[in-house]
Amino acid sequence: MLTLLQTDPSALQITWFCLIALLWVGFFFLEGFDFGVAMLLPILGRNNKEKRVMVNTIGPTWDGNEVWLLTAGGATFAAFPGWYSTLFSGLYLPLLLVLIGLIMRGVAFEYRHKRESQAWKDGFDWAATIGSFLPSLVFGVGFANFVRGIAVGPDVLIAQSFWSLFNPFALLGGVLFVALFLTHGAVFVALKTRGDVRHRAGDLAQRGAMITGVLMLVFVLWQNLVYPASENPWLDGSLLTWALGILAVLGLVGTWFASRADREGWAFLSNGAAIIFLVVGIFVKMYGNLGFISTDPGNPLDITTASSSPYTLTLMTWAAVIFVPVIVSYQAWSYWVFRKRISTKNMPDDAPHPEHVGA
């Protein structure tokens, strides 16, 4: 029976693994430019008004984008409780760093405008920058380790697991995620602004696309040559992961060309495509064993052993069919409402809360 479970996941189990992957893709695509914009505050913003312009580009949507992360966590808890419990027990410290970063950036966005003191504003700008850098780095390190396979079992200590995360390949993944989100943020600022901020963001997007493209190429080569998908008993996806990796690199090439031509919309879509192909490729690697290698052969962690009952998955599927289109439609509408470009001319000295400006 154990062999049957390991080789024959149900349609619902496969469906929910794919849906969770889709939620992570949506989170990195949308929250990626949020992270990037915040990390670029001390680089692109030369004065308070320019920084306020940058904050306003993400002001109406940043908190909505984080919903994708919450939904991914909730779906994992409900559909694969074994996966969820392993993540939050074995990777407690990295996830705590993510939480600290998200709290810092949320507080920074909400409190930046509360006082006129420049020191106050600068302090919260740095909090937003650091609070965006931490999750970007940790997520990159974490997902790179899922490609390698994280050892779990009764003989694996949490402290040892934490320090083993910082291996060369994982650090490359962390740097790649940071660079990818910085480029995504630069392209988004260029897409949403006018004037000097737009031009500087476009120039930075070009340089960022080149550097990130090189990092992506190294990551793809390392991922597929050193950790081939054929080692995964669930899926021999070598050709698929190679194809997805090459498409991710080409997406960044497209970002560079589009940025040079001042086609910010195409640059944003190209960089977003690079994120999508990268994350999908990682989840292809994770298919079946969920990114973990069990040290106890008699108690494996995989899609079948970690999942909820068929009845639970069926109820979740009906709920997703009903509510997900509503949520996606509302978020798409909010982006349409706040679609216009803004500049320092929209930032009077007595400007209200950033979320109320730039509609």
Phi, psi and chi 1 to 4 in degrees:
 res  aa     phi    psi   chi1   chi2   chi3   chi4
   1 MET       -  -37.6  178.6   62.3   70.2      -
   2 LEU   -62.8  -41.8  180.0   60.1      -      -
   3 THR   -63.0  -40.9  -57.0      -      -      -
   4 LEU   -60.8  -43.5  177.2   63.3      -      -
   5 LEU   -64.1  -37.0  -72.5  173.3      -      -
   6 GLN   -72.6  -23.4  -71.7  179.9  -39.4      -
   7 THR  -108.3  -11.2   56.3      -      -      -
   8 ASP  -131.8   72.3  -64.5  -64.1      -      -
   9 PRO   -66.5  148.2   25.1  -34.3      -      -
  10 SER   -75.2  166.6   69.2      -      -      -
  11 ALA   -61.7  -38.8      -      -      -      -
  12 LEU   -67.8  -38.1  -78.9  175.9      -      -
  13 GLN   -64.6  -42.9  -69.9  167.6  -18.1      -
  14 ILE   -65.0  -41.3  -64.3  172.8      -      -
  15 THR   -60.3  -44.4  -62.8      -      -      -
  16 TRP   -74.9  -28.8  -86.5   98.8      -      -
  17 PHE   -63.3  -43.2  175.9   81.1      -      -
  18 CYS   -66.2  -38.4  -66.7      -      -      -
  19 LEU   -65.9  -40.4  -72.8  174.8      -      -
  20 ILE   -64.4  -40.5  -69.5  170.4      -      -
  21 ALA   -60.0  -40.9      -      -      -      -
  22 LEU   -63.4  -38.8  179.3   62.2      -      -
  23 LEU   -64.7  -40.1  -69.1  169.5      -      -
  24 TRP   -67.1  -38.1  -82.2  103.6      -      -
  25 VAL   -60.8  -45.9  167.5      -      -      -
  26 GLY   -62.2  -38.8      -      -      -      -
  27 PHE   -64.3  -48.0  171.0   70.3      -      -
  28 PHE   -69.5  -34.3  -73.9  131.5      -      -
  29 PHE   -66.1  -45.3 -177.8   94.6      -      -
  30 LEU   -85.6  -50.2  -64.1  172.9      -      -
  31 GLU   -73.5  -18.0 -167.5   74.9  -15.6      -
  32 GLY   -60.1  -44.0      -      -      -      -
  33 PHE   -74.6  -27.4   65.3   76.6      -      -
  34 ASP   -60.2  -49.6  -77.5   -5.5      -      -
  35 PHE   -57.6  -45.0  -73.1  150.7      -      -
  36 GLY   -63.5  -44.0      -      -      -      -
  37 VAL   -60.9  -44.9  171.0      -      -      -
  38 ALA   -65.9  -39.3      -      -      -      -
  39 MET   -67.4  -24.4  -74.6 -170.5  -75.6      -
  40 LEU   -88.4   -3.6  -70.7  172.0      -      -
  41 LEU   -53.2  -47.9  -79.0  173.9      -      -
  42 PRO   -76.3   -8.2   27.5  -34.1      -      -
  43 ILE   -98.7  -48.7  -60.3  173.0      -      -
  44 LEU   -89.3  -32.4  -73.6  179.5      -      -
  45 GLY   -82.5  108.0      -      -      -      -
  46 ARG   -90.7  -12.9  -65.5 -177.0  176.4  177.6
  47 ASN  -151.5  175.7   53.9   55.4      -      -
  48 ASN   -62.4  -39.5 -174.5   51.2      -      -
  49 LYS   -64.6  -41.3  -81.3 -167.1  175.2 -176.9
  50 GLU   -66.1  -36.8  -69.9 -174.9  -12.0      -
  51 LYS   -66.6  -36.9  -69.0  179.4 -179.9  179.3
  52 ARG   -66.2  -36.6  -77.2  161.6   60.5 -178.9
  53 VAL   -59.5  -45.2  167.2      -      -      -
  54 MET   -63.8  -43.3  -65.4  175.5   63.4      -
  55 VAL   -63.8  -37.1  172.6      -      -      -
  56 ASN   -66.8  -26.1  -83.7  -33.5      -      -
  57 THR   -63.8  -29.1   62.2      -      -      -
  58 ILE  -111.9   -3.9   60.6  174.6      -      -
  59 GLY   -53.8  -45.1      -      -      -      -
  60 PRO   -76.8  -10.5  -12.5   28.2      -      -
  61 THR  -128.2  -14.0   55.6      -      -      -
  62 TRP   -61.6  -40.3   69.9  -92.2      -      -
  63 ASP   -71.5  -32.3   46.8   -3.1      -      -
  64 GLY   -66.9  -34.7      -      -      -      -
  65 ASN   -64.8  -31.7  -66.7  -19.5      -      -
  66 GLU   -69.2  -17.3  -72.1 -171.2   -3.5      -
  67 VAL   -60.5  -31.4  171.5      -      -      -
  68 TRP   -61.8  -36.7  -72.1   79.3      -      -
  69 LEU   -68.1  -44.5  176.0   61.8      -      -
  70 LEU   -61.9  -40.4  -61.1  176.2      -      -
  71 THR   -67.6  -39.4  -52.7      -      -      -
  72 ALA   -61.9  -42.9      -      -      -      -
  73 GLY   -64.5  -43.7      -      -      -      -
  74 GLY   -64.4  -40.7      -      -      -      -
  75 ALA   -65.6  -38.6      -      -      -      -
  76 THR   -64.3  -42.8  -56.3      -      -      -
  77 PHE   -61.1  -42.0  172.0   76.5      -      -
  78 ALA   -80.4  -40.0      -      -      -      -
  79 ALA   -86.6  -36.2      -      -      -      -
  80 PHE  -134.3   72.7  -61.2  100.8      -      -
  81 PRO   -60.2  -31.0   19.4  -31.5      -      -
  82 GLY   -66.6  -38.1      -      -      -      -
  83 TRP   -65.9  -45.8 -172.6    9.8      -      -
  84 TYR   -61.4  -46.9 -178.8   91.5      -      -
  85 SER   -66.1  -35.5   62.3      -      -      -
  86 THR   -67.0  -42.3  -57.7      -      -      -
  87 LEU   -60.1  -48.5  -75.9  170.9      -      -
  88 PHE   -84.3   -7.2  -80.9   82.1      -      -
  89 SER  -101.1  -50.9   57.3      -      -      -
  90 GLY   -72.9  -27.4      -      -      -      -
  91 LEU  -116.4   38.7  -59.1  178.2      -      -
  92 TYR   -62.1  -46.9  176.6   82.1      -      -
  93 LEU   -65.8  -46.9  -69.0  177.6      -      -
  94 PRO   -59.9  -41.4  -24.5   34.3      -      -
  95 LEU   -67.4  -30.2  -69.5  172.2      -      -
  96 LEU   -65.0  -39.3  178.1   61.8      -      -
  97 LEU   -62.8  -40.3  -69.4  176.4      -      -
  98 VAL   -60.8  -45.8  171.0      -      -      -
  99 LEU   -61.7  -43.3 -179.6   61.0      -      -
 100 ILE   -59.8  -44.4  -68.1  172.3      -      -
 101 GLY   -62.5  -44.2      -      -      -      -
 102 LEU   -65.2  -36.7  -66.1  177.4      -      -
 103 ILE   -66.2  -44.2  -68.9  173.3      -      -
 104 MET   -58.7  -46.9  -72.5  177.0   63.6      -
 105 ARG   -71.3  -36.0   68.3 -167.4  -58.0  -91.1
 106 GLY   -64.2  -45.2      -      -      -      -
 107 VAL   -63.6  -39.7  171.0      -      -      -
 108 ALA   -62.1  -45.3      -      -      -      -
 109 PHE   -64.9  -36.3  -70.3  144.4      -      -
 110 GLU   -80.2  -29.2  -66.7  -64.6  -26.3      -
 111 TYR  -106.6   -6.3  -80.6   82.8      -      -
 112 ARG   -56.7  -38.0 -178.9 -174.6 -171.8  -80.7
 113 HIS   -90.2    1.9   68.7  -71.0      -      -
 114 LYS   -72.9  -24.4  -63.8  -65.2 -174.2 -178.5
 115 ARG  -134.4  154.4  -67.0  178.5   58.9 -177.4
 116 GLU   -84.3  -10.6  -65.7  -58.8  -39.4      -
 117 SER   -59.4  129.0  167.5      -      -      -
 118 GLN   -66.9  -35.6 -168.8   58.8   46.3      -
 119 ALA   -62.4  -38.7      -      -      -      -
 120 TRP   -60.4  -49.1  173.0  -83.7      -      -
 121 LYS   -65.4  -42.0  -64.3  180.0 -173.2  -63.1
 122 ASP   -63.0  -40.1  -69.9  -17.2      -      -
 123 GLY   -61.7  -43.3      -      -      -      -
 124 PHE   -75.1  -27.1  -80.6  112.1      -      -
 125 ASP   -63.4  -43.2  -73.6  -18.3      -      -
 126 TRP   -67.3  -34.2  -82.7  107.0      -      -
 127 ALA   -63.2  -40.7      -      -      -      -
 128 ALA   -65.5  -38.9      -      -      -      -
 129 THR   -65.8  -50.2  -62.8      -      -      -
 130 ILE   -66.1  -39.5  -63.6  170.6      -      -
 131 GLY   -66.9  -18.5      -      -      -      -
 132 SER   -93.6  -32.5  -62.8      -      -      -
 133 PHE   -66.8  -42.9  171.7   78.5      -      -
 134 LEU   -58.3  -54.4  -87.0  178.3      -      -
 135 PRO   -61.7  -38.5  -20.7   32.2      -      -
 136 SER   -59.6  -46.8  -58.5      -      -      -
 137 LEU   -66.3  -46.1 -179.0   66.8      -      -
 138 VAL   -66.9  -41.4  172.9      -      -      -
 139 PHE   -62.2  -41.3  -80.1  133.9      -      -
 140 GLY   -62.8  -45.3      -      -      -      -
 141 VAL   -61.8  -43.5  169.3      -      -      -
 142 GLY   -64.3  -49.0      -      -      -      -
 143 PHE   -70.4  -30.6  -84.3   91.3      -      -
 144 ALA   -64.3  -36.7      -      -      -      -
 145 ASN   -68.8  -30.8  -86.2  -73.4      -      -
 146 PHE   -65.6  -31.7  -70.2  144.0      -      -
 147 VAL   -64.7  -43.1  171.0      -      -      -
 148 ARG   -69.9  -36.8  -62.1  176.1   69.4 -111.5
 149 GLY    99.2  115.9      -      -      -      -
 150 ILE   -92.9  126.5  -60.0  175.8      -      -
 151 ALA   -71.0  130.9      -      -      -      -
 152 VAL  -133.5  150.5  -67.2      -      -      -
 153 GLY   156.1  173.7      -      -      -      -
 154 PRO   -65.2  -20.3   22.5  -33.2      -      -
 155 ASP   -97.6    8.3   56.9  -24.2      -      -
 156 VAL  -106.9  118.1  179.8      -      -      -
 157 LEU   -82.8  146.3  -62.7  178.4      -      -
 158 ILE   -60.4  -42.0  -66.9  177.3      -      -
 159 ALA   -62.4  -42.8      -      -      -      -
 160 GLN   -65.2  -39.2  -67.5  176.3  -24.5      -
 161 SER   -63.3  -39.4  -62.1      -      -      -
 162 PHE   -63.6  -49.9  173.9   75.7      -      -
 163 TRP   -70.7  -27.8  -68.9  114.8      -      -
 164 SER   -72.3  -12.9   66.9      -      -      -
 165 LEU   -65.8  -27.7  -66.8  176.3      -      -
 166 PHE   -91.3   62.8  -62.7   95.1      -      -
 167 ASN   -97.9  165.4   53.5   78.9      -      -
 168 PRO   -56.1  -43.7  -27.6   35.5      -      -
 169 PHE   -64.6  -40.5  178.6   69.1      -      -
 170 ALA   -67.1  -39.4      -      -      -      -
 171 LEU   -64.1  -36.6  -68.5  174.7      -      -
 172 LEU   -61.6  -42.2  171.5   63.9      -      -
 173 GLY   -61.3  -40.1      -      -      -      -
 174 GLY   -64.3  -44.6      -      -      -      -
 175 VAL   -65.0  -38.7  173.6      -      -      -
 176 LEU   -62.0  -46.0  172.5   61.1      -      -
 177 PHE   -62.3  -42.2  -90.7   55.0      -      -
 178 VAL   -62.2  -47.7  171.1      -      -      -
 179 ALA   -64.3  -39.1      -      -      -      -
 180 LEU   -64.4  -41.8 -166.6   57.1      -      -
 181 PHE   -73.6  -33.7  -66.0  158.7      -      -
 182 LEU   -61.2  -44.1  -79.0  169.6      -      -
 183 THR   -65.8  -41.5  -55.1      -      -      -
 184 HIS   -61.1  -41.6 -152.7   34.8      -      -
 185 GLY   -67.4  -40.4      -      -      -      -
 186 ALA   -63.6  -42.8      -      -      -      -
 187 VAL   -64.4  -39.2  172.0      -      -      -
 188 PHE   -67.0  -41.5 -174.0   74.8      -      -
 189 VAL   -62.0  -42.8  171.1      -      -      -
 190 ALA   -62.6  -33.9      -      -      -      -
 191 LEU   -73.0  -30.0  176.2   65.6      -      -
 192 LYS  -106.0    0.6  -67.9  -72.9  -68.3  179.0
 193 THR  -127.0  170.9   60.8      -      -      -
 194 ARG  -128.0  161.3  -62.6 -172.8  -60.4  -92.5
 195 GLY    86.6 -154.1      -      -      -      -
 196 ASP   -62.3  -38.0  -67.8  -20.4      -      -
 197 VAL   -60.6  -42.5  175.4      -      -      -
 198 ARG   -61.2  -45.8  175.2 -166.1  175.2 -168.3
 199 HIS   -65.9  -42.9  -62.7  -52.4      -      -
 200 ARG   -65.5  -38.7  -69.6 -160.0  -59.2  -88.1
 201 ALA   -64.9  -40.5      -      -      -      -
 202 GLY   -63.0  -42.3      -      -      -      -
 203 ASP   -62.9  -42.8  -68.3  -19.4      -      -
 204 LEU   -65.9  -36.3 -175.7   61.1      -      -
 205 ALA   -62.0  -38.7      -      -      -      -
 206 GLN   -62.0  -49.3  -68.1 -179.6   47.2      -
 207 ARG   -65.2  -40.5  -63.9 -166.3  -63.8  -89.3
 208 GLY   -63.4  -39.0      -      -      -      -
 209 ALA   -64.0  -39.0      -      -      -      -
 210 MET   -65.1  -49.5  -74.4 -168.1  -64.6      -
 211 ILE   -64.2  -44.8  -64.2  171.1      -      -
 212 THR   -66.1  -34.6  -50.9      -      -      -
 213 GLY   -61.7  -40.7      -      -      -      -
 214 VAL   -65.4  -45.0  173.0      -      -      -
 215 LEU   -61.2  -41.7  -68.8  171.7      -      -
 216 MET   -63.1  -41.8 -177.6   73.7   78.5      -
 217 LEU   -62.2  -44.6  179.9   60.2      -      -
 218 VAL   -62.9  -42.7  174.9      -      -      -
 219 PHE   -62.0  -45.2 -175.5   87.8      -      -
 220 VAL   -64.1  -44.4  169.4      -      -      -
 221 LEU   -62.2  -46.9  -68.5  173.1      -      -
 222 TRP   -62.4  -45.3 -162.5  -23.3      -      -
 223 GLN   -59.9  -43.6  168.7 -175.3  -82.0      -
 224 ASN   -88.5  -24.5  -72.9  -75.5      -      -
 225 LEU   -87.3  -39.1  -65.9  175.8      -      -
 226 VAL   -91.3  -34.5 -179.4      -      -      -
 227 TYR  -122.6   68.1  -51.9  110.2      -      -
 228 PRO   -65.7  144.5   24.0  -33.2      -      -
 229 ALA   -65.5  -20.6      -      -      -      -
 230 SER   -65.0  -18.0   57.6      -      -      -
 231 GLU   -72.4  -17.5  -69.8 -177.3   -2.4      -
 232 ASN   -81.0  116.6 -170.8  -35.8      -      -
 233 PRO   -66.1  -13.4   26.3  -34.9      -      -
 234 TRP   -85.7  -27.4  -71.3   81.4      -      -
 235 LEU  -157.3  121.4 -179.8   67.9      -      -
 236 ASP   -91.6   84.2 -174.3    2.9      -      -
 237 GLY  -109.8   33.2      -      -      -      -
 238 SER   -58.3  -50.0  -61.8      -      -      -
 239 LEU   -61.9  -38.6  -68.8  178.2      -      -
 240 LEU   -65.5  -45.4  178.4   58.4      -      -
 241 THR   -69.2  -34.6   52.7      -      -      -
 242 TRP   -62.4  -45.3  -88.6  111.0      -      -
 243 ALA   -62.6  -44.1      -      -      -      -
 244 LEU   -64.7  -39.6  -69.5  167.6      -      -
 245 GLY   -64.5  -43.0      -      -      -      -
 246 ILE   -64.1  -40.4  -68.2  170.4      -      -
 247 LEU   -63.4  -35.8  -72.2  171.4      -      -
 248 ALA   -63.5  -42.7      -      -      -      -
 249 VAL   -64.5  -43.2  174.5      -      -      -
 250 LEU   -64.1  -31.8  -68.7  177.0      -      -
 251 GLY   -60.9  -39.6      -      -      -      -
 252 LEU   -72.8  -32.5  -70.8  163.0      -      -
 253 VAL   -62.1  -42.5  173.4      -      -      -
 254 GLY   -63.5  -36.3      -      -      -      -
 255 THR   -61.5  -41.7  -57.3      -      -      -
 256 TRP   -64.0  -47.9 -177.0   79.1      -      -
 257 PHE   -63.4  -44.4  -83.7  109.6      -      -
 258 ALA   -66.7  -37.2      -      -      -      -
 259 SER   -66.4  -38.9  -63.7      -      -      -
 260 ARG   -62.7  -32.8  -82.9 -179.3   58.4   87.5
 261 ALA   -89.9    6.2      -      -      -      -
 262 ASP    58.7   32.5  -67.9  -30.1      -      -
 263 ARG  -100.4   78.0  -58.4  -64.8  -62.4  -89.2
 264 GLU   -63.1  -35.0  -68.3   94.7   -8.5      -
 265 GLY   -62.4  -46.7      -      -      -      -
 266 TRP   -67.3  -34.8  -75.4  109.2      -      -
 267 ALA   -63.6  -42.2      -      -      -      -
 268 PHE   -64.2  -43.9  179.9   74.9      -      -
 269 LEU   -66.2  -37.5  -68.1  176.5      -      -
 270 SER   -66.1  -44.1  -64.8      -      -      -
 271 ASN   -67.4  -37.7 -159.8   82.7      -      -
 272 GLY   -63.0  -37.5      -      -      -      -
 273 ALA   -63.8  -38.8      -      -      -      -
 274 ALA   -60.2  -41.9      -      -      -      -
 275 ILE   -62.4  -45.7  -66.6  173.7      -      -
 276 ILE   -60.8  -49.6  -68.0  171.4      -      -
 277 PHE   -64.6  -37.8  -69.4  129.5      -      -
 278 LEU   -62.6  -49.6  171.1   65.2      -      -
 279 VAL   -68.9  -40.1  177.8      -      -      -
 280 VAL   -62.0  -40.7  170.9      -      -      -
 281 GLY   -61.7  -37.8      -      -      -      -
 282 ILE   -66.5  -41.5  -69.6  173.7      -      -
 283 PHE   -69.5  -29.2  -90.0   91.7      -      -
 284 VAL   -61.5  -41.3  168.4      -      -      -
 285 LYS   -63.2  -33.4  -68.5  -81.3 -166.7  177.7
 286 MET   -84.1   -9.3  -66.5  169.7   58.3      -
 287 TYR   -57.7  131.7  177.9   75.0      -      -
 288 GLY    95.0  -68.4      -      -      -      -
 289 ASN   -92.7    1.5   62.1   14.6      -      -
 290 LEU    62.5   19.6  -55.2  174.9      -      -
 291 GLY    86.7   10.4      -      -      -      -
 292 PHE  -121.3  150.5  -67.6   95.8      -      -
 293 ILE  -118.4  113.0  -60.9  174.7      -      -
 294 SER   -77.3  132.2  177.7      -      -      -
 295 THR   -85.7   -1.7   59.6      -      -      -
 296 ASP  -116.1   96.6 -177.9    4.8      -      -
 297 PRO   -57.1  -28.0  -21.8   32.8      -      -
 298 GLY   -79.8   -7.9      -      -      -      -
 299 ASN  -137.7   68.0 -173.7   29.4      -      -
 300 PRO   -73.0  156.0   29.2  -35.2      -      -
 301 LEU  -110.4  112.0  178.7   67.0      -      -
 302 ASP  -151.1 -174.6   50.8   48.9      -      -
 303 ILE   -58.1  -41.2  -75.0 -179.2      -      -
 304 THR   -76.4  -42.7   55.9      -      -      -
 305 THR   -75.7  -22.4   60.2      -      -      -
 306 ALA   -94.1   -7.9      -      -      -      -
 307 SER   -85.5  163.5   73.7      -      -      -
 308 SER   -79.0 -179.6  -64.5      -      -      -
 309 SER   -71.6  158.0   66.8      -      -      -
 310 PRO   -57.2  -35.4  -26.3   35.5      -      -
 311 TYR   -63.7  -44.4  180.0   71.1      -      -
 312 THR   -61.8  -44.7  -60.3      -      -      -
 313 LEU   -64.6  -34.3  -64.8  178.0      -      -
 314 THR   -66.2  -46.6  -58.7      -      -      -
 315 LEU   -60.4  -42.2  -71.0  178.7      -      -
 316 MET   -62.6  -37.5  -69.8  175.4   61.1      -
 317 THR   -63.8  -44.4  -57.7      -      -      -
 318 TRP   -62.9  -40.9  -79.7  108.6      -      -
 319 ALA   -63.8  -40.2      -      -      -      -
 320 ALA   -65.6  -41.1      -      -      -      -
 321 VAL   -61.5  -34.7  168.1      -      -      -
 322 ILE   -82.1  -46.6  -65.4  171.1      -      -
 323 PHE   -94.9  -30.7  -67.5  108.6      -      -
 324 VAL   -60.8  -45.4  169.5      -      -      -
 325 PRO   -59.4  -34.1  -24.6   35.4      -      -
 326 VAL   -65.5  -46.1  175.8      -      -      -
 327 ILE   -65.2  -44.4  -63.8  171.7      -      -
 328 VAL   -64.2  -39.6  172.1      -      -      -
 329 SER   -64.5  -41.0  -62.2      -      -      -
 330 TYR   -65.0  -42.1  172.2   77.1      -      -
 331 GLN   -67.8  -39.0 -167.7  162.8   22.2      -
 332 ALA   -62.2  -39.2      -      -      -      -
 333 TRP   -63.7  -39.9  173.8   80.0      -      -
 334 SER   -65.3  -36.6   67.9      -      -      -
 335 TYR   -67.7  -35.2  -85.5   94.9      -      -
 336 TRP   -66.3  -40.7  174.7 -104.0      -      -
 337 VAL   -63.3  -41.1  169.8      -      -      -
 338 PHE  -102.3   45.1  -64.6   99.0      -      -
 339 ARG   -88.6  -14.1   67.0 -171.8 -178.3  -81.8
 340 LYS   -78.4  155.6  -65.6 -177.5  179.5  179.0
 341 ARG   -76.4  154.9  -66.1  178.5 -175.7  -96.4
 342 ILE  -133.4  164.3   57.5  175.6      -      -
 343 SER  -148.2 -177.5   71.0      -      -      -
 344 THR   -64.1  -20.5   53.0      -      -      -
 345 LYS   -67.0  -21.7  -65.0  179.8 -179.8  179.0
 346 ASN   -87.5    5.2  -58.2  109.6      -      -
 347 MET  -116.0   75.5  -58.6  -68.1  115.5      -
 348 PRO   -65.3  162.3   23.7  -32.2      -      -
 349 ASP   -59.9  -29.2  -66.6  -24.9      -      -
 350 ASP  -104.0   34.3   56.5  -12.3      -      -
 351 ALA   -60.8  142.2      -      -      -      -
 352 PRO   -77.1 -164.5   28.9  -34.6      -      -
 353 HIS   -54.4  139.6 -170.1  -75.4      -      -
 354 PRO   -53.6  -32.5  -28.4   35.1      -      -
 355 GLU   -71.3   -9.3  -66.5 -175.5   -0.2      -
 356 HIS  -103.5    6.9  -57.9  156.2      -      -
 357 VAL  -118.2  150.9 -179.5      -      -      -
 358 GLY    84.5   20.2      -      -      -      -
 359 ALA   -67.6      -      -      -      -      -
